Amino acid sequence: MKRLAIIWHSMTGGSKALAEAAAEGAGSAEGIATFLLRADDADPQTLLDADGYIFAFPENLAAVSGVMKAFFDRCYYPCLGQIEGRPLRSSSARDRTGATRCVRPNASPPAGDGSASPTA
């Protein structure tokens, strides 16, 4: 059975609702066990035990929220070299351009986000 870790942080409840909806949808698929965890409660072992990930969080000042960033910082070295290539999806309530680059530095901006290149 494949294991999907859904890790979230929310200040207003929007990202929590998104994570819960993802867990409900994934939980209805055959052969997938889902684990829904607050970023404060997740640790490196959570990532090591999962086969794939969904991260849901608010975008603050065009970046990942502080609590989610702290989670990634906690997990970076213990997971380094052990989880690369596993599927992941990140989502936030805004256009995700800045936050997506924080989570997936080589990712393209989300399609149709309407962002323009900065001009001098």
Phi and psi in degrees as a GROMACS rama.xvg file:
@    title "Ramachandran Plot"
@    xaxis  label "Phi"
@    yaxis  label "Psi"
@TYPE xy
-78.2619  144.835  LYS-2
-114.693  127.65  ARG-3
-114.207  118.043  LEU-4
-93.4251  123.769  ALA-5
-112.039  110.353  ILE-6
-115.293  130.255  ILE-7
-138.167  158.154  TRP-8
-140.138  137.642  HIS-9
-147.476  136.077  SER-10
-97.3642  -34.3075  MET-11
-109.032  -10.3412  THR-12
103.798  -13.5598  GLY-13
-65.4966  -47.5485  GLY-14
-70.0724  -32.4524  SER-15
-63.3693  -44.8303  LYS-16
-61.9314  -40.3111  ALA-17
-61.6424  -44.9754  LEU-18
-64.0165  -42.2101  ALA-19
-64.3159  -39.0841  GLU-20
-65.4212  -40.7175  ALA-21
-63.2074  -41.9061  ALA-22
-64.1846  -40.8139  ALA-23
-63.5005  -45.2378  GLU-24
-65.2648  -46.0983  GLY-25
-67.5724  -34.8263  ALA-26
-65.8429  -21.7305  GLY-27
-83.9082  -9.93005  SER-28
-82.4216  139.258  ALA-29
-71.3216  136.609  GLU-30
84.4436  11.5706  GLY-31
-124.903  124.923  ILE-32
-102.05  128.47  ALA-33
-107.515  146.402  THR-34
-126.887  114.939  PHE-35
-103.032  116.577  LEU-36
-135.362  141.344  LEU-37
-67.3716  146.035  ARG-38
-58.474  -33.7444  ALA-39
-63.77  -26.9736  ASP-40
-96.9841  -12.3529  ASP-41
-86.0946  153.863  ALA-42
-142.898  178.305  ASP-43
-54.8531  -37.0526  PRO-44
-62.573  -32.128  GLN-45
-56.8796  -45.6951  THR-46
-70.5159  -40.7406  LEU-47
-64.5045  -32.4104  LEU-48
-81.1376  -13.8642  ASP-49
-96.6033  154.643  ALA-50
-96.7353  -16.976  ASP-51
-160.288  167.636  GLY-52
-141.348  146.337  TYR-53
-126.796  128.682  ILE-54
-114.876  124.684  PHE-55
-122.024  129.345  ALA-56
-162.372  158.743  PHE-57
-76.4085  154.146  PRO-58
-100.052  118.892  GLU-59
-114.538  121.765  ASN-60
52.9154  43.9223  LEU-61
62.8687  29.4541  ALA-62
-145.006  169.725  ALA-63
-61.5864  142.721  VAL-64
-59.9537  153.88  SER-65
-58.6046  -40.7955  GLY-66
-65.0511  -40.5743  VAL-67
-69.3403  -39.5668  MET-68
-60.9257  -42.3058  LYS-69
-61.6448  -38.6409  ALA-70
-60.6108  -48.4554  PHE-71
-61.5433  -41.3595  PHE-72
-61.7394  -41.976  ASP-73
-61.9213  -33.2433  ARG-74
-95.8248  -15.3384  CYS-75
-55.0018  -63.3025  TYR-76
-67.5233  -40.9469  TYR-77
-63.387  -24.4559  PRO-78
-103.319  -8.82265  CYS-79
-55.0811  126.396  LEU-80
80.9559  2.65944  GLY-81
-116.455  -17.6574  GLN-82
-125.634  2.43376  ILE-83
-56.7553  140.768  GLU-84
89.7524  -8.24622  GLY-85
-76.1958  145.963  ARG-86
-67.2069  141.337  PRO-87
-145.751  155.543  LEU-88
-140.16  133.051  ARG-89
-118.477  148.75  SER-90
-150.405  141.425  SER-91
-138.857  172.677  SER-92
-77.4832  -17.8256  ALA-93
-98.5556  -158.147  ARG-94
-74.9909  -10.17  ASP-95
70.9912  1.10628  ARG-96
-57.3667  -55.6253  THR-97
-68.1772  -43.4521  GLY-98
-66.1491  -38.3664  ALA-99
-62.0775  -40.1535  THR-100
-66.4999  -29.2246  ARG-101
-69.5154  -40.5409  CYS-102
-83.1195  -39.4032  VAL-103
-131.311  85.0146  ARG-104
-56.3908  -27.5312  PRO-105
-97.5255  7.30802  ASN-106
-79.4308  149.251  ALA-107
-78.3023  154.401  SER-108
-59.9304  152.491  PRO-109
-56.8634  142.821  PRO-110
-61.0071  137.629  ALA-111
69.4912  26.0363  GLY-112
-79.903  -10.1517  ASP-113
75.1716  6.53745  GLY-114
-76.9838  150.451  SER-115
-119.707  156.739  ALA-116
-68.383  141.171  SER-117
-64.1368  145.548  PRO-118
-116.438  154.925  THR-119
